[in-house]
Amino acid sequence: MTQSTASLLPPPKERRRLRESRSLTRAQLAARLGVGRATVRAWERGRSAPSGPQGDAYVRLLAALAQPPMGQEAVERERVGHGQGQGHEQGQGQGLGLAAEGSLEKRSPTSATPPGLPSLTPDQAFDALYAFCAPALVRQAYLLTGRRELAREAVERAFQLAWQRWPEVARDRDPAGWVRAMAYEYALSPWHRFRPRYRSPEPPPADPADRALLNALLKLPPSYRRTLVLYDGVGLDLPETAAETEASTPAAAGRLTRAREVVAAHVPELADPAALHRRLAELASTERLRAAKPTAVRTVGERRNVFWTRAAIAFTVTIIGATTLTLRTAPTHYEPPIAPAQAVQGVPPPPAMGPLSPEELALRAKLREAAASGPERIEPTPR
């Protein structure tokens, strides 16, 4: 690489910033340049300098990344052209990758657009994100769950949530990673086991090799399975995998090592990470999983928003009505409680049937002698 070309390279930190500004992983950048992921890491840390044809290609790619984001039509042309120019086994992001390759804008859909570039409406930006990420996400969710319908449902729910929070997602540094995290969380939720539709197992893959690999994946704990798919399937590096799984880097490394050991124990020919990545891509692509249309996802998400909004309004009205009824019927002054009943002492027991005793006869005569009316019935006279 000549001195004039080397002078065009930005500082190492700027190289990484340009890559991350377009949501490119090191594996995807390495696949474009035809080098290893470790080489790209060394370039971004300043440990080595690019040279030769790969260095020239690196300079041109960084210059392209420094340009303003492309419009939606240019995004699709770039994506299709890049997909046709690479083979099936090139790049860890191919087949399973999610990150938009220099296409998804990191700004708000309503922010200012550079002159000469068409502005994207929120609908168009969401559709572009969905068209680029949803097919790969469904395949990844299938590797996590082993269920085709659950994989599609997880991706649709994740994008519906993204549409509900679109201003936040559109400004996110990695919108594809945001949606991927939501899809993984929904797919690996333990509550699905209680749903009637997911209690019975689905038909396994027809190929015995695919069936053995899927069974080995499903034997892993969810966190180990997610780490393996992110690192060996999607192509994230270890710190990015640890961040997305909310674990430390040593913990993610331990999970990855243990997951590879379990898979290699069930399928010995997959002890090589490169072979494991290739088989994961083949297994995910064999099932022909298809996601719904982006317009349908947006429509269902909006209907769900309307439903929950109305439910919240109805619940609020119910609480207000119950509070009003309580205030109307509540007492306005203090009412002491009624004392509990007590037994009266000194009351003679009721007499049995028969002749009256002398005391009772005397009491009856005294009562008969008393006046039937008069003031003495009201005011007792002193004796």
Summary of the structure (lengths in Angstrom):
residues: 383
radius of gyration: 38.7
end to end distance: 136.5
largest distance: 141.8
contacts: 1046
relative contact order: 0.08
helix: 64%
strand: 0%
